[in-house]
Amino acid sequence: MENTLLTGLNLGAYQLKNRIIMAPLTRMRSKDMIPNSMNAEYYAQRASAGLIITEATQITQQGQGYPMTPGIYSAAQIDGWKKVTDAVHEKGGLIFTQLWHVGRMSHSSHQPDYGLPVAPSAVKPAGKTFTSEWNMVPFETPRALELAEITGIVNDYEKAAINAKAAGFDGIELHAANGYLIQQFLQDKTNLRQDEYGGNIANKSRLLFEVLDKLVAVWGADKVGIRLSPFGTTNDSFDPDSYPAFVYVVKELAKYNLAYLHMIRHRAEELTDELVAEKEQALWNLYPGTMIAADGFTIEQATAYVQTGKASAIAFGRYYISNPDLAERIAANAELNHYDRETFYGGNEKGYTDYTFINS
Ligand SMILES: Cc1cc2nc3c(=O)[nH]c(=O)nc-3n(C[C@H](O)[C@H](O)[C@H](O)COP(=O)(O)O)c2cc1C
């Protein structure tokens, strides 16, 4: 019997050829923050995915948090992405870009005029980060955004959405996961504001929905997705007290008729709350539309998830790093290449475009 992952899927405006999604994967290989022909080759190699979601792509320089991550705010970046989308389309693929503002997960070396990273409130993240020169240093305490600046950020997202159209993308995903700016607003531990962007849940999710409304106005809801990680621990992001905020957000998202909701599932081994699995299931049950699930899926687990209707499709991250032809491999029941963590971030073709295909 054909694996359910290989069946087609109606996702918003598109008919996907399979339910195997390439997860967004930051690879830090875009010199001057401009996508290049090596990036185009990498994505084109993976065009047999039902949908490619690009690496997180900063909407402005202020939204950047790591060296050599691509942006989508300059003419050169739009031209660079056009090479990528053309190459993917030529191979019959579909590609959305993931729009990103890192907020406090940055360092002044990435920022305009070397200013401090910005955030809802001046709360320093635990841990260390990369400077623009690839040195690992402790995070700085970010600067709390002025109320008037927030409108500017909403407009920056809108411009990025318009630029994504010019760059030939098929749609966009709002990165509201992994402890970046949108999630920083959503959660109590990072949002201490007392104005209309803090305090109650409607206020804390105001930025998310203001941005989403702009993206939908540019693209139409059926070409916009959103990624959430209610139980993720990446980037000092987990905040058990914010579960009600996610319940509210998912209920509101259900009204939008988006292309999809993309959920990163919990990693039980990292969380102490025994009820996480139940809470997660309760949250997922609130969403009636197309859902993509991600995080730690084996092919067998992914197949079971889709077969039992827990998710419509599965996004694979690390498997897609090392298996450009993951869909063909699943179809052929072939062995998967192992990924090399050493080459995840930065560098050149090694560990990027040189993974083998089964038919090569
Ligand atoms: C190298 C690397 C880069 C990543 N970059 C992003 C990113 O840009 N945006 C994002 O939402 N998630 C990012 N993630 C998370 C992945 O999308 C995915 O959720 C994670 O790898 C778990 O899925 P997997 O077990 O299939 O790898 C990244 C993960 C890895 C390993």
The ligand as an SDF file (V2000), in Angstrom:
LIG
                    3D

 31 33  0  0  0  0  0  0  0  0999 V2000
   20.1600   23.4990   11.4570 C   0  0  0  0  0  0  0  0  0  0  0  0
   18.7660   23.8490   11.8890 C   0  0  0  0  0  0  0  0  0  0  0  0
   18.2430   25.0900   11.5490 C   0  0  0  0  0  0  0  0  0  0  0  0
   16.9330   25.4290   11.8810 C   0  0  0  0  0  0  0  0  0  0  0  0
   16.4110   26.6220   11.4790 N   0  0  0  0  0  0  0  0  0  0  0  0
   15.1100   26.9180   11.6960 C   0  0  0  0  0  0  0  0  0  0  0  0
   14.5190   28.0960   11.1610 C   0  0  0  0  0  0  0  0  0  0  0  0
   15.1560   28.8810   10.4480 O   0  0  0  0  0  0  0  0  0  0  0  0
   13.2140   28.3170   11.4310 N   0  0  0  0  0  0  0  0  0  0  0  0
   12.4540   27.4650   12.2000 C   0  0  0  0  0  0  0  0  0  0  0  0
   11.2640   27.7260   12.4150 O   0  0  0  0  0  0  0  0  0  0  0  0
   12.9950   26.3340   12.6860 N   0  0  0  0  0  0  0  0  0  0  0  0
   14.2770   26.0340   12.4440 C   0  0  0  0  0  0  0  0  0  0  0  0
   14.8020   24.8450   12.8870 N   0  0  0  0  0  0  0  0  0  0  0  0
   13.8940   23.8250   13.4610 C   0  0  0  0  0  0  0  0  0  0  0  0
   13.4360   22.8630   12.3580 C   0  0  0  0  0  0  0  0  0  0  0  0
   12.5560   23.5130   11.4620 O   0  0  0  0  0  0  0  0  0  0  0  0
   12.7000   21.6400   12.9470 C   0  0  0  0  0  0  0  0  0  0  0  0
   11.5690   22.0580   13.6540 O   0  0  0  0  0  0  0  0  0  0  0  0
   13.6350   20.8520   13.8530 C   0  0  0  0  0  0  0  0  0  0  0  0
   14.8320   20.5340   13.1820 O   0  0  0  0  0  0  0  0  0  0  0  0
   12.9910   19.5530   14.3480 C   0  0  0  0  0  0  0  0  0  0  0  0
   12.6450   18.7390   13.2590 O   0  0  0  0  0  0  0  0  0  0  0  0
   13.5350   17.4380   12.8620 P   0  0  0  0  0  0  0  0  0  0  0  0
   13.5360   16.5540   14.0660 O   0  0  0  0  0  0  0  0  0  0  0  0
   12.7920   16.8520   11.7030 O   0  0  0  0  0  0  0  0  0  0  0  0
   14.8980   17.9070   12.5330 O   0  0  0  0  0  0  0  0  0  0  0  0
   16.1280   24.5040   12.5990 C   0  0  0  0  0  0  0  0  0  0  0  0
   16.6700   23.2700   12.9630 C   0  0  0  0  0  0  0  0  0  0  0  0
   17.9670   22.9230   12.6120 C   0  0  0  0  0  0  0  0  0  0  0  0
   18.5020   21.5740   12.9800 C   0  0  0  0  0  0  0  0  0  0  0  0
  1  2  1  0
  2  3  1  0
  2 30  2  0
  3  4  2  0
  4  5  1  0
  4 28  1  0
  5  6  2  0
  6  7  1  0
  6 13  1  0
  7  8  2  0
  7  9  1  0
  9 10  1  0
 10 11  2  0
 10 12  1  0
 12 13  2  0
 13 14  1  0
 14 15  1  0
 14 28  1  0
 15 16  1  0
 16 17  1  0
 16 18  1  0
 18 19  1  0
 18 20  1  0
 20 21  1  0
 20 22  1  0
 22 23  1  0
 23 24  1  0
 24 25  2  0
 24 26  1  0
 24 27  1  0
 28 29  2  0
 29 30  1  0
 30 31  1  0
M  END
$$$$
